[in-house]
Amino acid sequence: MAKVNYASTSLGDEKLDLAYEEALAAVRSEPSPIEKNLIGGERLESDAIVERIDPVELKTRVGAAYVATPEMVEAAIAAARGAAKAWRKTPYAERNVMLRAARDGVERQLTQIAAIVSAETGKTRLEAYGEAQEVLDMIEHYCTQFEVNNGFQAQQKSTEREKNLDVLVPYGTFAVIAPFNFPVALTVGMMSAALVTGNTVVLKPSDKTPRSSAIIADIIAAELPAGVVNTVHGGAEVGKALAAGDVDGIAFTGSAQVGWQLFNTPGPRGYQRPVLAEMGGQNPAIVAASADLDAAAEGIVRSAFGLSGQKCSACRRVVVDASVADELVAKLKERAEQLVVGDPIDGGTNLGPVIDDAIAARVDEAIALGKKDGNIVTGGRLDREGNFFAPVIIENLPQGHQLTRDELFAPVLTVIRVDGFDAAMAEANAVDYGLSAGVFSKVDDEVEQFYDEIEAGVLYSNRADGATTGAWPGVQSFCGWKLSGSSGKGGLGLHYLPGFMREQNRTIVSAA
């Protein structure tokens, strides 16, 4: 198949389009399996299930799972801990062989995986295929990083009598708590980083996407020894039980509120554990007076409304020089109104519904606030069953308005007018988040000032393919500052794997 990523504009293959449409139709028409909890290689049921109803076809169940009991969560942690010693002592070259075999297994089921992702989330085919493709590159990237760094072992100054090694060793067992918006890519990103570094895993998928995350976890688990990968399903209570359990670390993607709660949750043995959390953003795109406004409008709209704004890195705010604001707003409006909102099975659809009633309620509230305190440029709820919204653009809000400060995680974009580049930088940084940011300017000094002063980790300049979005394994690092990240390092890049390990220095004296 053609390589698809988040900058692609089509699948580039009519056969692939047809295969996707057939697979999505099958997911919707066939009875959805109820995913079982995977614990120590065994599949376990319970008396309760979570269901996922297709956000497009509202009477169709496309995913379900048995909710793990507290006893199952404990058993999963025990299974992971029981498998930890043998897994960490497996040479990393052998671990990589198994993980790459899992990668090949994912590739063989790419179309089916993309279809399930679309059915559970409402993602378009481009978003779903891009996510499935990212899984392949994610696994390969982390395997390669471990090889390039020689298993993170280095010899330090030594003498004839003493050999000194500095090594990074796995913590042991990681809880992986996955989000709904990238149920395979982010699940695999956190899992594969933990696994390649020699940790075992207990995964809790989002209760909104149980089937997507389960299929990907099952493919990986099938290639590894029993107990190395375990899966427990359910909602927030299962996640809390897992985080409070005897795991050695936590990898999490989701809201800042939950992420920082996890960060401050000590383990049962009383000490702080590593929490690698990526927690969203209120991401700005700065548009200077000198900017190419067509490129800016294209990049902003692509970033703001892909996946109906339900991306951590989605562009939330446009901070634009007042001298070009009217022209930019007109271009944003034109492009946003060209986007087609509908069913992912339709080839012309650019964005689907939002994931659930909770996010839909946020959009309704934002529209009401926009009408009250500013001006709705375009967009709103569509007159059809389900939570479908035309992209919303709001301008003329008072400085510091909550819609320009709080993360909605929805297809809502605010436009803020400023006088000069210094004012733009001040406004861009005037939030508690710091995930991604973009700038559009033809003045080199302004671009350099942006890179030097912006308080965010994932930065783009003059990028029409996505003003604040599009990070890819081995190309960009996905690193959040401030409320957006707990570790100062991010996935996809060069410095993520060490977060799953701790340092140990070994001074070795020969006994001979």
C-alpha positions in Angstrom: 0.0 0.0 0.0 1.0 3.6 -0.4 2.6 5.3 2.6 0.0 7.4 4.4 0.8 9.9 7.1 -0.9 12.9 8.7 0.2 15.2 5.9 -1.4 13.0 3.2 -4.4 14.3 1.2 -5.6 10.9 -0.2 -4.9 7.2 0.2 -3.5 7.3 -3.4 -4.9 3.9 -4.3 -8.5 3.2 -5.5 -8.1 -0.5 -4.4 -7.2 0.7 -0.9 -10.2 3.0 -0.8 -12.5 0.1 -1.8 -10.9 -2.3 0.7 -11.4 0.3 3.5 -15.0 0.9 2.6 -15.7 -2.9 2.5 -13.9 -3.4 5.9 -15.8 -0.5 7.6 -19.1 -1.8 6.2 -18.3 -5.3 7.6 -17.4 -3.9 11.0 -20.8 -2.2 11.2 -22.8 -5.1 9.9 -21.2 -8.0 11.8 -21.8 -8.7 15.5 -19.2 -7.0 17.5 -17.0 -9.3 19.6 -16.8 -8.7 23.4 -13.1 -8.3 24.1 -11.9 -10.3 27.1 -9.3 -9.2 29.6 -5.9 -10.7 28.8 -4.1 -11.7 32.0 -1.0 -13.9 32.0 -1.9 -15.4 28.6 -5.5 -16.2 29.7 -8.7 -14.6 28.5 -11.1 -13.7 31.3 -14.7 -12.5 31.3 -16.7 -10.6 34.0 -20.4 -9.8 34.7 -20.2 -6.3 33.3 -19.3 -4.9 29.8 -18.6 -1.6 28.3 -20.0 -0.9 24.8 -19.0 1.4 22.0 -21.8 2.6 19.7 -20.8 3.9 16.3 -21.0 7.7 16.6 -22.3 7.8 13.0 -24.7 4.9 13.0 -26.1 5.4 16.5 -27.8 2.0 16.8 -24.7 -0.1 15.8 -22.4 -1.5 18.4 -18.9 -1.6 17.0 -16.9 -2.4 20.1 -17.4 -4.0 23.5 -15.3 -5.4 26.4 -15.7 -7.2 29.7 -15.0 -4.8 32.5 -12.1 -6.0 34.7 -12.8 -6.5 38.4 -10.4 -5.2 41.0 -9.2 -8.8 41.4 -8.5 -9.0 37.7 -6.5 -5.8 37.9 -4.4 -7.2 40.7 -3.9 -10.5 38.8 -2.8 -8.6 35.7 -0.2 -6.7 37.7 1.0 -9.9 39.3 1.3 -11.6 35.9 3.3 -8.7 34.5 5.6 -8.7 37.6 6.0 -12.4 37.3 7.1 -12.1 33.7 9.4 -9.1 34.3 12.6 -10.8 35.2 12.7 -13.2 32.3 11.7 -10.4 29.9 14.4 -7.9 31.0 17.0 -10.7 30.9 16.0 -11.5 27.3 18.7 -9.9 25.1 17.4 -6.8 23.5 18.2 -8.2 20.0 15.8 -11.0 20.7 13.1 -8.7 22.1 13.4 -6.6 18.9 12.9 -9.7 16.8 9.6 -10.3 18.6 8.5 -6.7 18.4 9.3 -6.5 14.7 7.3 -9.7 14.1 4.4 -7.9 15.9 4.9 -5.0 13.5 4.6 -7.3 10.6 1.4 -8.7 12.1 -0.1 -5.2 12.3 0.9 -4.5 8.7 -1.0 -7.6 7.5 -4.2 -6.3 9.2 -3.8 -2.6 8.4 -7.1 -2.1 6.6 -9.1 -4.0 9.2 -7.5 -2.0 12.0 -8.2 1.3 10.2 -11.8 0.3 9.7 -12.2 -0.5 13.4 -10.6 2.8 14.4 -13.1 4.7 12.1 -16.1 2.8 13.4 -15.2 3.5 17.1 -14.0 7.1 16.7 -15.6 8.5 13.6 -12.2 9.1 12.0 -11.9 9.6 8.3 -10.1 7.0 6.2 -7.0 9.3 5.9 -6.8 9.8 9.7 -7.4 6.1 10.4 -4.9 4.8 7.9 -2.4 7.4 9.0 -2.8 6.2 12.5 -2.4 2.5 11.6 0.6 3.3 9.5 2.2 5.2 12.4 2.1 2.0 14.5 4.5 0.4 12.0 6.9 3.3 12.1 6.6 3.6 15.9 7.7 0.1 16.6 10.6 0.3 14.1 11.7 3.6 15.5 12.0 2.4 19.1 13.7 -0.9 18.1 16.2 1.1 16.1 16.8 3.6 18.9 17.6 0.8 21.3 20.1 -0.7 18.8 21.7 2.6 18.0 22.3 3.3 21.7 23.7 -0.2 22.2 21.0 -1.1 24.7 21.8 2.1 26.6 25.1 0.7 28.1 28.3 2.7 28.1 31.7 2.1 29.5 33.1 4.9 31.6 36.7 5.6 32.6 38.2 2.3 33.7 41.6 0.9 34.9 43.3 -2.4 34.5 41.8 -3.4 37.8 38.3 -1.9 37.6 35.8 -1.7 34.7 33.1 0.9 35.1 29.8 0.6 33.2 26.9 3.0 33.2 23.7 1.3 32.2 20.0 2.1 32.0 17.8 -0.7 33.3 14.0 -1.2 33.1 11.9 -0.2 36.0 10.0 -3.5 35.8 6.2 -3.2 35.1 4.4 -0.2 33.5 0.8 0.6 33.5 -0.2 2.0 30.1 -3.4 4.1 30.1 -4.5 4.8 26.6 -6.7 7.5 25.1 -9.6 7.3 22.7 -8.4 9.7 20.0 -5.4 7.6 18.8 -6.4 4.2 20.2 -3.8 2.2 18.3 -0.9 4.6 17.6 -0.7 6.0 21.1 -1.4 2.6 22.7 1.5 1.1 20.7 3.7 4.2 21.2 3.6 3.8 25.0 3.5 0.0 25.0 6.4 -0.5 22.5 8.6 2.0 24.3 8.0 0.1 27.6 8.6 -3.3 26.0 11.7 -2.5 23.9 13.4 -1.2 27.1 12.6 -4.5 28.9 9.5 -3.6 30.9 6.4 -5.7 31.0 3.0 -4.0 30.5 -0.6 -3.8 31.8 -2.7 -1.9 29.3 -6.0 -0.2 30.0 -7.6 0.9 26.8 -10.1 3.8 26.7 -13.7 2.5 27.3 -14.6 4.5 24.2 -12.3 2.4 22.0 -12.0 -1.1 23.5 -11.9 -3.0 20.2 -9.3 -0.8 18.5 -6.8 -1.0 21.4 -7.5 -4.7 22.0 -6.8 -5.8 18.5 -3.4 -4.1 18.5 -2.5 -5.3 21.9 -3.5 -8.9 21.0 -1.2 -8.8 17.9 1.7 -7.7 20.0 1.0 -10.1 22.8 0.8 -13.1 20.4 4.5 -12.6 19.6 5.7 -12.2 23.2 5.9 -14.6 26.2 2.7 -14.9 28.3 2.4 -12.2 30.9 4.6 -9.6 29.2 1.5 -7.9 27.8 -1.7 -7.9 29.8 -4.9 -6.0 29.1 -7.7 -4.9 31.5 -10.8 -3.1 30.2 -13.1 -0.6 31.7 -13.6 3.0 32.6 -12.1 5.4 35.1 -12.4 3.1 38.1 -10.3 0.4 36.4 -7.7 3.1 35.5 -7.6 4.3 39.1 -7.2 0.7 40.4 -4.3 0.1 37.9 -2.5 3.3 38.8 -2.8 2.6 42.5 -1.5 -0.9 42.1 2.0 -2.3 42.5 3.3 -1.1 39.1 6.7 0.5 38.8 5.7 3.3 36.4 2.8 4.8 34.5 2.6 5.9 30.8 -0.5 8.0 30.2 -2.0 10.1 27.4 -5.1 12.2 28.2 -6.3 15.2 30.1 -4.1 17.4 32.3 -6.5 16.9 35.2 -6.1 13.1 35.1 -2.5 13.1 34.2 -1.4 15.3 37.1 -3.5 13.2 39.5 -1.6 10.2 38.3 1.7 12.0 38.7 0.8 12.7 42.4 -0.4 9.1 43.1 2.3 7.3 45.1 2.6 3.5 44.7 1.6 1.1 47.4 5.2 1.0 48.6 5.0 4.7 49.3 7.5 6.2 46.9 7.2 8.2 43.7 7.2 6.3 40.4 7.9 7.7 37.0 4.8 9.0 35.2 5.3 9.7 31.5 2.3 11.7 30.7 1.3 13.7 27.6 -1.7 15.9 28.5 -2.9 18.0 25.7 -2.6 21.7 24.8 -4.1 25.0 23.9 -1.9 25.3 20.9 -1.4 28.7 19.1 -0.6 29.5 15.5 1.0 33.0 15.3 0.5 34.8 12.0 2.7 37.8 11.5 2.1 40.8 9.2 4.5 39.4 6.6 3.0 35.9 6.5 1.9 34.0 3.5 -1.8 34.0 4.4 -2.8 31.2 2.1 -0.2 28.9 3.6 -1.3 30.0 7.1 -5.0 29.5 6.4 -4.3 26.0 5.0 -2.1 24.9 7.8 -4.4 26.3 10.5 -7.5 24.7 9.1 -5.8 21.3 8.7 -4.5 21.4 12.3 -7.7 22.8 13.9 -10.3 20.5 12.4 -8.6 17.2 11.6 -10.4 14.5 13.7 -12.9 17.2 14.6 -10.3 19.0 16.8 -9.9 15.9 19.1 -6.1 16.0 18.9 -3.8 17.0 21.7 -1.8 19.1 19.2 -4.8 20.6 17.3 -4.5 24.3 16.7 -6.9 26.0 19.2 -5.9 29.7 18.8 -4.9 31.9 16.0 -2.8 34.9 17.2 -2.7 37.3 14.2 -1.3 40.7 13.6 -4.3 43.1 13.3 -3.1 44.5 10.0 -3.8 41.2 8.2 -6.5 39.8 10.5 -9.5 40.5 8.3 -7.9 38.9 5.3 -6.8 35.8 7.2 -10.2 35.4 8.9 -11.9 35.5 5.4 -9.5 32.8 4.2 -10.0 30.6 7.3 -13.8 30.9 6.9 -13.6 30.0 3.2 -11.4 26.9 3.8 -13.4 25.7 6.9 -16.7 25.9 5.0 -15.2 23.8 2.2 -14.7 20.9 4.7 -17.3 18.1 4.4 -18.7 16.8 7.7 -20.2 13.3 7.4 -19.7 9.5 7.5 -16.1 8.2 7.2 -17.3 5.6 4.7 -17.9 8.4 2.2 -14.7 9.3 0.3 -15.4 13.0 0.4 -15.7 13.3 4.1 -13.1 15.5 5.8 -14.3 15.2 9.4 -16.8 13.0 11.3 -18.7 13.5 14.5 -17.2 14.2 17.9 -16.7 11.2 20.0 -19.5 11.6 22.6 -22.1 13.7 24.2 -19.6 15.2 26.7 -17.5 16.8 24.0 -20.6 17.8 22.1 -21.8 19.7 25.1 -18.5 21.6 25.3 -19.0 22.7 21.7 -22.6 23.8 22.3 -21.4 25.8 25.4 -18.5 27.3 23.4 -20.9 28.4 20.6 -23.2 30.0 23.2 -20.2 31.8 24.8 -18.9 32.9 21.4 -22.3 34.4 20.5 -22.5 36.2 23.9 -18.9 37.5 24.2 -17.6 37.6 20.6 -18.6 36.7 17.1 -19.2 33.3 15.4 -17.5 33.6 12.1 -18.7 30.2 10.9 -19.8 26.8 12.1 -22.2 25.1 14.5 -24.2 22.0 15.2 -25.6 20.3 12.1 -29.2 19.4 11.7 -28.8 15.6 11.7 -28.8 12.8 14.2 -25.6 12.5 16.2 -22.9 14.9 17.4 -21.9 16.5 14.0 -20.5 20.0 13.9 -19.4 22.2 11.1 -16.0 23.7 12.1 -16.5 26.6 14.4 -14.4 29.8 14.3 -14.9 32.5 16.9 -13.3 36.0 17.0 -13.5 39.3 18.9 -13.5 37.6 22.3 -12.2 39.7 25.3 -8.5 39.3 26.1 -8.0 36.3 28.4 -11.4 34.8 27.6 -11.9 31.2 28.8 -12.3 30.0 25.2 -8.8 31.2 24.5 -7.4 29.6 27.7 -9.1 26.3 28.3 -8.7 23.2 26.2 -12.0 22.1 24.6 -10.7 19.2 22.6 -13.3 20.0 19.9 -13.6 21.6 16.5 -13.5 25.1 17.8 -10.9 27.7 16.8 -10.5 31.2 18.3 -8.9 34.2 16.5 -7.1 36.8 18.6 -5.9 40.1 17.1 -2.7 41.7 18.4 -0.5 44.6 17.5 3.0 43.4 16.6 5.1 40.3 17.0 6.0 40.9 20.7 2.4 41.1 21.6 1.7 37.9 19.6 4.4 36.0 21.5 3.0 37.2 24.9 -0.5 36.1 24.0 0.8 32.7 22.6 2.5 32.0 26.0 -0.3 33.3 28.2 -1.7 29.8 28.8 -0.8 27.0 31.2 -0.3 24.5 28.4 2.8 24.1 26.2 2.5 21.2 23.7 2.7 22.5 20.1 2.8 25.8 18.4 3.3 27.3 14.9 4.4 30.5 13.3 3.9 32.0 9.9 6.3 34.8 9.0 8.7 35.7 6.2 10.9 37.6 8.6 13.8 35.4 9.8 14.3 37.3 13.0 10.6 36.7 14.0 10.9 33.0 13.3 14.1 32.9 15.4 12.3 34.8 18.2 9.4 32.3 18.0 11.8 29.4 18.4 13.7 31.1 21.2 10.8 32.4 23.3 7.8 30.1 22.7 6.9 27.9 25.7 6.0 24.7 23.9 7.8 21.5 22.9 6.6 20.7 19.3 7.2 23.6 17.0 6.6 24.3 13.3 7.3 27.4 11.1 5.4 28.2 7.9 4.0 24.7 7.6 0.9 24.5 5.3 0.6 20.8 5.9 -0.3 21.5 9.5 0.3 24.6 11.6 0.6 22.7 14.9 0.0 19.0 14.0 1.6 16.1 12.1 4.3 14.7 14.4 5.7 11.4 13.2 8.1 8.8 14.7 11.7 9.6 14.0 10.8 13.0 12.5 9.3 15.1 15.3 9.4 14.5 19.0 6.1 14.9 20.8 7.2 16.7 23.9 5.0 18.8 26.1 6.0 21.7 28.4 4.1 23.2 31.4 0.8 21.4 32.0 1.2 19.5 28.7 4.0 17.1 29.8 5.3 15.5 33.0 8.8 14.5 32.0 10.2 17.2 29.8 10.8 14.6 27.1 8.4 13.3 24.5 7.4 10.3 22.5 8.5 9.7 18.8 11.9 11.2 19.3 15.4 10.6 20.7 14.9 10.9 24.4 11.7 9.0 25.2 13.1 5.5 25.9 15.3 6.5 28.8 12.2 7.6 30.7 11.2 3.9 31.0 14.6 3.0 32.6 16.7 4.1 35.5 20.4 4.6 35.7 22.7 2.1 37.4 26.5 2.4 37.6 28.5 -0.9 37.9 32.1 -1.0 39.0 33.4 -4.5 38.2 36.6 -5.9 39.7 37.9 -9.1 38.3 37.9 -11.9 41.0 40.8 -13.6 39.3 
